[in-house]
Amino acid sequence: MPGARRTAIGLMSGTSMDGVDVAVIETDGETVFARGGASTTPYTDAVRNALLAVARDPARAEHEALDELSTAVTDLNAAAVRRLLDEAGLAPQAVDVVGMHGQTILHRPERRFTRQLGDGARLAAALGIPCVNDFRSADVAAGGQGAPFAPLYHAALAKDLPRPLAVLNLGGVGNVTVIEANGTKDGAITAFDTGPASAMIDDWVQRHTGARYDEDGRIAASGTVAQDRLAALLANPYFDAPPPKSLDRNDFPLAAVDGLKLADGAATLAAFTVASVAASRRHFAAAPGRWLVTGGGRHNGTLMDGLRRALGVPVDPVEAVGWDGDALEAQAFGFLAVRSLDGLPLSLPTTTGVPRPMTGGVLHRPLSRAA
């Protein structure tokens, strides 16, 4: 059962590792009553480069304390919240809870291991607001994939939209939520990671140009797909494996396009993202009549045009139905924080493979606020 209506702030740092998204919502954990302000605070180059270096070194990501880097991530989250409070004219006392995802640096659910940097107690103390973090650990410890974690929020937003509907998040890694037709499995949700989305393209472009991403997919649009490299990437058994399933940011090595020219490598990686999304359809019970796309990849014209050709049904940015694709993932963790407070499930057997609907998250209360 839903609980009280609350004002929540959600924080999300995705696998693109480009910064911290922050957003305000009002919800009881079932219904989204209002969506407020949102903003993005980019990582400094020093923090982003340090995070990328750790994520590319699994031994460090798993075993090193990384206290200094975790503190830097936490403090950037705190700064993002303070900025949003100022812009929205909200007092900290008006916010019931903050949900901080943290920054994933290693995700190995097959070993029941996942790690996100970010100190919930430090954030709660800095803001004077209760904070929920560590959303994925309970799911992974119970045998779930620990990802994707936004599907219940997608379903709450999409409750009045025609089904079957696919919500595709093109962050660093791609993931899809399929909300099935009412006439088959009423409200059923299936979700899983589709494959790389923007991370490989970003890394390739940064390696060659120093830019963080391929703006509007222009570099990819000027190149030629290396069909042999694309075929080799798509031969990975991940794509035939049935869901639930999830990926780490670095599960597909960038060496797969080594030796190609900048534009051809970008074109090949963009084609790989599109083809992996198209391949995900083999795991759906019913074909979606529409795809709504969120995440930074929706700004990449080459990806969006490729998806429209490959999927053969309407493919639109989520703004087409009034959602905010830059804020949606952050909103989701505000929503999940409220659900965590009320002991409601954050993940389902059909979204992460957890054995039963699973709650999670760890609550930290500031000393300066009454319990």
For each residue, the residues with C-beta under 8 A, 3 or more apart:
1:
2: 28 29 30 31 342 344
3: 6 28 29 338 341 342 344
4: 28
5: 26 27 28 33
6: 3 26 27 28 96 97 338 341
7: 24 25 26 90 94 95 96
8: 24 25 26 27 95 96 97 98 99 334 335 337 338
9: 22 23 24 81 84 95 97 98 99 129 334
10: 22 23 25 98 99 101 329 330 331 332 333 334 335 336 337
11: 20 21 22 77 80 81 98 99 100 101 330 333
12: 20 21 22 101 329 330 332 333
13: 17 19 20 21 73 77 101 102 103 104 118
14: 17 18 21 171 172 295 329
15: 104 171 172 173 199 249
16: 171 172 198 199 202 213 296
17: 13 14 43 48 51 52 55 103 172 249
18: 14 42 43 48 212 213 296
19: 13 40 41 42 43 76
20: 11 12 13 40 41 43 76 77 80
21: 11 12 13 14 38 39 40 80 326 327 329 330
22: 9 10 11 12 38 39 40 41 77 80 81 83 84 330
23: 9 10 35 36 37 38 39 84 324 327 330 331 334
24: 7 8 9 35 36 37 38 84 88 90 95 334
25: 7 8 10 32 34 35 36 331 334 335
26: 5 6 7 8 32 33 34 35 36
27: 5 6 8 30 31 32 33 156 334 335 338
28: 2 3 4 5 6 31 33 338
29: 2 3 335 338 339 341 342 344
30: 2 27 156 344
31: 2 27 28 156
32: 25 26 27 35 153 156 157 331 335
33: 5 26 27 28
34: 25 26
35: 23 24 25 26 32 38 324 327 331
36: 23 24 25 26 88 90
37: 23 24 84 87 88
38: 21 22 23 24 35 84 324 326 327 330 331
39: 21 22 23 80 83 84 87
40: 19 20 21 22 80 326
41: 19 20 22 76 79 80 83
42: 18 19
43: 17 18 19 20 47 48 51 76
44: 47 48
45: 48 49
46: 49 50
47: 43 44 50 51 69 72 73 76
48: 17 18 43 44 45 51 52
49: 45 46 52 53
50: 46 47 53 54 69 72
51: 17 43 47 48 54 55 69 73 103 105 117
52: 17 48 49 55 56 203
53: 49 50 56 57
54: 50 51 57 60 61 64 66 69 105
55: 17 51 52 61 104 105 106 249 250
56: 52 53 250
57: 53 54 60 61
58: 61 62 106 108
59: 62 63
60: 54 57 63 64 66
61: 54 55 57 58 64 105 106 115
62: 58 59 106 113 115
63: 59 60
64: 54 60 61
65:
66: 54 60 69 70 105 117
67: 70 71
68: 71 72
69: 47 50 51 54 66 72 73 117
70: 66 67 73 74 117 118 119
71: 67 68 74 75 119 122
72: 47 50 68 69 75 76
73: 13 47 51 69 70 76 77 102 103 117 118
74: 70 71 77 78 100 117 118 119 122 123 126
75: 71 72 78 79 122 126
76: 19 20 41 43 47 72 73 79 80
77: 11 13 20 22 73 74 80 81 100 118 123
78: 74 75 81 82 122 123 126 127
79: 41 75 76 82 83
80: 11 20 21 22 39 40 41 76 77 83 84
81: 9 11 22 77 78 84 85 98 123 127 129
82: 78 79 85 86 127
83: 22 39 41 79 80 86 87
84: 9 22 23 24 37 38 39 80 81 87 88 90
85: 81 82 88 90 91 92 95
86: 82 83 89
87: 37 39 83 84
88: 24 36 37 84 85
89: 86
90: 7 24 36 84 85 94 95
91: 85 94
92: 85 95 127 128 129
93: 128 369
94: 7 90 91
95: 7 8 9 24 85 90 92 98 129
96: 6 7 8 129 130 338 341
97: 6 8 9 129 130 131 132 334 337 338 341
98: 8 9 10 11 81 95 123 124 127 129 130 131 132 334 337
99: 8 9 10 11 131 132 133 135 333 334 335 336 337 338 340 361
100: 11 74 77 118 120 123 131 132 133 333
101: 10 11 12 13 116 118 133 135 329 333
102: 13 73 116 117 118 133 134
103: 13 17 51 73 116 117 118
104: 13 15 55 107 114 115 116 249
105: 51 54 55 61 66 115 116 117
106: 55 58 61 62 113 114 115 248
107: 104 113 114 115 146 147 246 247 248 249
108: 58 111 113 114 248
109: 112 113 114 140 144 145 146 147 246
110:
111: 108
112: 109 140 141 143
113: 62 106 107 108 109 140
114: 104 106 107 108 109 136 137 140 146
115: 61 62 104 105 106 107
116: 101 102 103 104 105 133 134 136
117: 51 66 69 70 73 74 102 103 105
118: 13 70 73 74 77 100 101 102 103 123 133
119: 70 71 74 122 123 133
120: 100 123 124 131 132 133 134 362 364
121: 124 125 131 364
122: 71 74 75 78 119 125 126
123: 74 77 78 81 98 100 118 119 120 126 127 131 133 364
124: 98 120 121 127 128 129 130 131 364 365 366
125: 121 122 128 366 367 368
126: 74 75 78 122 123
127: 78 81 82 92 98 123 124 131 366
128: 92 93 124 125 366 368 369
129: 9 81 92 95 96 97 98 124 366 369
130: 96 97 98 124 363 364 365 366 369
131: 97 98 99 100 120 121 123 124 127 363 364
132: 97 98 99 100 120 135 336 337 340 341 361 362 363 364
133: 99 100 101 102 116 118 119 120 123 361 362 364
134: 102 116 120 137 360 361 362
135: 99 101 132 149 333 336 340 346 360 361
136: 114 116 139 140 146 147 149 360
137: 114 134 140 141 146 360
138: 141 142 358 359 360 361
139: 136 142 144 145 146 149 346 347 352 354 358 360
140: 109 112 113 114 136 137 143 144 145 146
141: 112 137 138
142: 138 139 354 355 356 358
143: 112 140 353 354 355
144: 109 139 140 244 347 352 353 354 355 358
145: 109 139 140 192 244 245 246 352 353 354
146: 107 109 114 136 137 139 140 149 246 347 352
147: 107 109 136 175 193 246 247 352
148: 151 169 175 177 191 192 193 246 351 352
149: 135 136 139 146 332 333 336 346 347 351 352
150: 153 154 169 175 177 328 329 332
151: 148 154 155 167 177 189 191 348 351
152: 155 156 189 335 336 339 345 346 347 348 351
153: 32 150 156 157 328 331 332 335 336
154: 150 151 157 158 167 177 179 189 332
155: 151 152 158 159 177 179 187 189
156: 27 30 31 32 152 153 159 335
157: 32 153 154 323 328
158: 154 155 161 163 165 167 179 292 321
159: 155 156
160:
161: 158 165 179 321
162: 165 289 290
163: 158 179 180 181 182
164: 178 179 180 181 284 286 287 288 289
165: 158 161 162 178 179 288 289 290 291 292
166: 176 177 178 179 284 288 290 291 292
167: 151 154 158 176 177 179 291 292 294 318
168: 174 175 176 194 277 291 292 293 294 295 307
169: 148 150 174 175 176 177 197 293 294 295 328 329
170: 174 197 198 273 293 294 295 296 297 298 300 303
171: 14 15 16 174 175 197 198 199 295 296 297 329
172: 14 15 16 17 196 197 198 199 202 249
173: 15 193 195 196 197 199 247 248 249
174: 168 169 170 171 193 194 195 196 197 273 276 277 295 297
175: 147 148 150 168 169 171 191 192 193 194 246
176: 166 167 168 169 191 192 194 277 280
177: 148 150 151 154 155 166 167 169 189 190 191 351
178: 164 165 166 189 190 191 284 285 286 288
179: 154 155 158 161 163 164 165 166 167 187 188 189
180: 163 164 184 185 187 188 189 190 285 286
181: 163 164 184 185 286
182: 163 186 187
183: 186
184: 180 181 188 285 286
185: 180 181 188 285
186: 182 183
187: 155 179 180 182
188: 179 180 184 185 285 350
189: 151 152 154 155 177 178 179 180 348 350 351
190: 177 178 180 243 283 284 285 350 351
191: 148 151 175 176 177 178 243 244 350 351 352
192: 145 148 175 176 243 244 245 246 280 283 351
193: 147 148 173 174 175 245 246 247
194: 168 174 175 176 197 276 277 279 280
195: 173 174 238 239 247 252 272 273 276 277 279 280
196: 172 173 174 199 200 247 252 269 272 273 276
197: 169 170 171 172 173 174 194 273 295 297
198: 16 170 171 172 201 202 213 273 295 296 297 300
199: 15 16 171 172 173 196 202 203 249
200: 196 203 204 252 254 269 272 273
201: 198 204 205 213 214 220 266 269 270 273 300
202: 16 172 198 199 205 206 212 213 214
203: 52 199 200 206 207 254
204: 200 201 207 208 254 257 262 265 266 269
205: 201 202 208 209 211 212 213 214 219 262 266
206: 202 203 209 210 211 212 213
207: 203 204 254
208: 204 205 262 265
209: 205 206 262
210: 206
211: 205 206 214 215
212: 18 202 205 206
213: 16 18 198 201 202 205 206 296
214: 201 202 205 211 217 218 219 220 266 270 300 302
215: 211 218
216: 299 300 301 302
217: 214 220 221 266 270 300 301 302 303
218: 214 215 221 222 301 302
219: 205 214 222 223 262 263 266
220: 201 214 217 223 263 266 267 269 270 300 302
221: 217 218 267 301 302
222: 218 219 263 267
223: 219 220 261 262 263 264 265 266 267 268
224: 263 264 267
225: 230 264 267 268 271
226: 229 230 257 260 264 265 267 268
227: 230 231
228: 231 232
229: 226 232 233 256 257 260 268
230: 225 226 227 233 234 268 271 272 275
231: 227 228 234 235
232: 228 229 235 256
233: 229 230 236 252 256 268 272
234: 230 231 239 272 275 276 279
235: 231 232
236: 233 239 252
237: 240 241
238: 195 241 245 247 251
239: 195 234 236 276 279 280
240: 237 282
241: 237 238 245
242: 245 283
243: 190 191 192 283 353
244: 144 145 191 192 349 350 351 352 353
245: 145 192 193 238 241 242 353
246: 107 109 145 146 147 148 175 192 193 352
247: 107 147 173 193 195 196 238 251 252
248: 106 107 108 173 251
249: 15 17 55 104 107 172 173 199
250: 55 56 253
251: 238 247 248
252: 195 196 200 233 236 247 256
253: 250 256
254: 200 203 204 207 257 258
255: 258
256: 229 232 233 252 253
257: 204 226 229 254 260 264 265 268 269
258: 254 255
259:
260: 226 229 257 264 265 268
261: 223 264 265
262: 204 205 208 209 219 223 265 266
263: 219 220 222 223 224 266 267
264: 223 224 225 226 257 260 261 267 268
265: 204 208 223 226 257 260 261 262 268 269
266: 201 204 205 214 217 219 220 223 262 263 269 270
267: 220 221 222 223 224 225 226 263 264 270 271 302
268: 223 225 226 229 230 233 257 260 264 265 271 272
269: 196 200 201 204 220 257 265 266 272 273
270: 201 214 217 220 266 267 273 274 300 302 303 306
271: 225 230 267 268 274 275 306
272: 195 196 200 230 233 234 268 269 275 276
273: 170 174 195 196 197 198 200 201 269 270 276 277 297 303 306
274: 270 271 277 278 303 306 307 310
275: 230 234 271 272 278 279 310
276: 174 194 195 196 234 239 272 273 279 280
277: 168 174 176 194 195 273 274 280 307 310 311
278: 274 275 281 307 310 311
279: 194 195 234 239 275 276 282
280: 176 192 194 195 239 276 277 283 284
281: 278 284 287 311
282: 240 279
283: 190 192 242 243 280
284: 164 166 178 190 280 281 287 288
285: 178 180 184 185 188 190
286: 164 178 180 181 184
287: 164 281 284 313
288: 164 165 166 178 284 291 313
289: 162 164 165 313 314
290: 162 165 166 313 314 315 316
291: 165 166 167 168 288 307 311 313 314 315 316
292: 158 165 166 167 168 316 317 318 320 321 323
293: 168 169 170 297 298 304 307 315 316 317 318 325
294: 167 168 169 170 298 317 318 323 325 328 329
295: 14 168 169 170 171 174 197 198 298 325 329
296: 16 18 170 171 198 213 299 300
297: 170 171 174 197 198 273 293 300 303 304
298: 170 293 294 295 303 304 317 318 325
299: 216 296
300: 170 198 201 214 216 217 220 270 296 297 303 304
301: 216 217 218 221 304 305
302: 214 216 217 218 220 221 267 270 305 306
303: 170 217 270 273 274 297 298 300 306 307
304: 293 297 298 300 301 307 308 315 317
305: 301 302 308 309
306: 270 271 273 274 302 303 309 310
307: 168 274 277 278 291 293 303 304 310 311 315
308: 304 305 311 314 315
309: 305 306 312
310: 274 275 277 278 306 307
311: 277 278 281 291 307 308 315
312: 309
313: 287 288 289 290 291
314: 289 290 291 308
315: 290 291 293 304 307 308 311
316: 290 291 292 293 319 320 321
317: 292 293 294 298 304 320 325
318: 167 292 293 294 298 321 323 324 325 328
319: 316 322 323 324 325
320: 292 316 317
321: 158 161 292 316 318
322: 319
323: 157 292 294 318 319 328
324: 23 35 38 318 319 327 328 331
325: 293 294 295 298 317 318 319 328
326: 21 38 40
327: 21 23 35 38 324 330 331
328: 150 153 157 169 294 318 323 324 325 331 332
329: 10 12 14 21 101 150 169 171 294 295 332 333
330: 10 11 12 21 22 23 38 327 333 334
331: 10 23 25 32 35 38 153 324 327 328 334 335
332: 10 12 149 150 153 154 328 329 335 336
333: 10 11 12 99 100 101 135 149 329 330 336 337
334: 8 9 10 23 24 25 27 97 98 99 330 331 337 338
335: 8 10 25 27 29 32 99 152 153 156 331 332 338 339
336: 10 99 132 135 149 152 153 332 333 339 340 346 361
337: 8 10 97 98 99 132 333 334 340 341 361
338: 3 6 8 27 28 29 96 97 99 334 335 341 342
339: 29 152 335 336 342 344 345 346 359
340: 99 132 135 336 337 343 344 346 359 360 361 363
341: 3 6 29 96 97 132 337 338 363
342: 2 3 29 338 339
343: 340 359
344: 2 3 29 30 339 340 359
345: 152 339 348 357 358 359
346: 135 139 149 152 336 339 340 358 359 360 361
347: 139 144 146 149 152 351 352 354 357 358 360
348: 151 152 189 345 351 352 354 357 358
349: 244 352 353 354 355 356 357
350: 188 189 190 191 244
351: 148 149 151 152 177 189 190 191 192 244 347 348 354
352: 139 144 145 146 147 148 149 191 244 246 347 348 349 358
353: 143 144 145 243 244 245 349
354: 139 142 143 144 145 347 348 349 351 357 358
355: 142 143 144 349 358
356: 142 349
357: 345 347 348 349 354
358: 138 139 142 144 345 346 347 348 352 354 355
359: 138 339 340 343 344 345 346
360: 134 135 136 137 138 139 340 346 347
361: 99 132 133 134 135 138 336 337 340 346
362: 120 132 133 134
363: 130 131 132 340 341
364: 120 121 123 124 130 131 132 133
365: 124 130 369 371
366: 124 125 127 128 129 130 369
367: 125
368: 125 128
369: 93 128 129 130 365 366
370:
371: 365
